[in-house]
Amino acid sequence: MSAPRGDGFPGVRSPSGLVYVVWEITLRCDLSCAHCGSRAGRARPDELTTEEALRVVGELAELGAEEITLIGGEAYLRPDFEELASAIADAGMRCAMTSGGRAIDTERARALRRARVSQVSVSLDGLAHAHDVQRSLTGSFDAALQSMKCLADAGVEISVNTQLNRWSFPDLDAVFALAHAHGAASWQVQHTVPMGRAAERPGWLFQPWEILVVHPKLAELAARGAAMERPMHLWPANNIGYFGPHEAQIRGRGVHRDRAWGGCIAGKHALGLESDGTVKGCPSLPTATWAAGSTRTHRLADLWEESRTLRRIRDRASEGGSDLWGRCKDCYYASVCRGGCTWTAEVFFGKHGNNPYCHHRASTLREQGLRERLIPQPPAPGVLAAPFDHRLFSLVEEPFRDDEFFVAPPTSDFFPTPRRLPLAP
């Protein structure tokens, strides 16, 4: 997704507090990525009609939303994509898009420009081999680079997004250089977590102690990008953190020295919409437990104000950590951090409030000669079969091992075989 503007959204102008919306306008996709949290592929059978979607655009504007990022699946595969994007711009909101970049040719790039899509974020998850394995398609890396060229030629601003995992980490310096060479203005990074198809590949995920290697590299890249003659700013997603020695460097994008994590913004300043009208406080949260209602049966303003589910996630962001457990419960930063990203803890443990992907936590444990290990549990029959499903992990503490102080290569569990297919039309 494109990077929203400002950590914690200081100076929010909207009376409702809503700033940023991620809208899955179709689940149809021309890729079948091995880490896709929504298991995108075929469209949902009951996706919003054009009329229904245009009504949602109006209701988002009424709520005061400032930026809408359109995603899929692959957003450009929805036939009325250009009409929806234009309507968002007409309503005075910034329209961006996130894409796997398989088939943005010259014509599509020009259509995005006509629709006043302000930025397209193209996924690059490593160099060719690592990217193609994760995207389950040989040639998808080259297609993404070609899509970026077409976008640049059409005058559309480009950003890049990267899944951080054991496949992509060795290639981060090279991805940085490629992104900048292709004109990217920013680069968003996000830890891969066990949701959707990624739940079937636990050997791709970082162990918590590997954060101690990953985050210094992100800080280095943030500083490098900010110092370039044409800056390329690193945008950390909400599951990158928290309060470690590189917090200000990473969250300040190498520019601001006073930035720090201010707590989960789901349901407070952010909203997620699914293509059938389902509303969630965050687009990544498991739908089964976090769906707040539907735009087909309720006005968005009513859901925003009255949904118990949205209020539950909004209140947890304001109550200073009353629902925290494990190491997060007694952390010095608990009242501000509130357990970091709600989604990350939820998909690992089935409940929020204890986040092992934390630099401060990993550093503190290392000083005590300890580390944490995530152990995947066998999924229940039929669990790993739907969009936004996830598998559970247990968490154990064990002695820190200096001989394993590096990011391990991905293990071979459930390696997909990249398919050789022609580019999608």
Secondary structure, DSSP 8 states (H G I E B T S, - for coil): ----SSTT-TT---TT---EEEEE---B-S---TT-TT--BS--TT---HHHHHHHHHHHHHHT--EEEEESS-GGGSTTHHHHHHHHHHTT-EEEEEE--SS--HHHHHHHHHTT--EEEEE--SSHHHHHHHHTEETHHHHHHHHHHHHHHHT-EEEEEEEESTTTGGGHHHHHHHHHHTT-SEEEEEE--SBGGGGG-GGGS--GGGHHHHHHHHHHHHHHHHHSSS--EEEE-TTS--SSTTHHHHHTTTT-SS-------BTTTEEEE-TTSEEESSTTS-HHHH--EETTTS-HHHHHHH-HHHHHHHHHTTSSSTT--HHHHT-TTHHHHTTS-HHHHHHHHSSSS--S--HHHHHHHHHTTEEEEEEE----TT-TTSTT-B--EEEEEEE--GGG-S------TT----EE-----
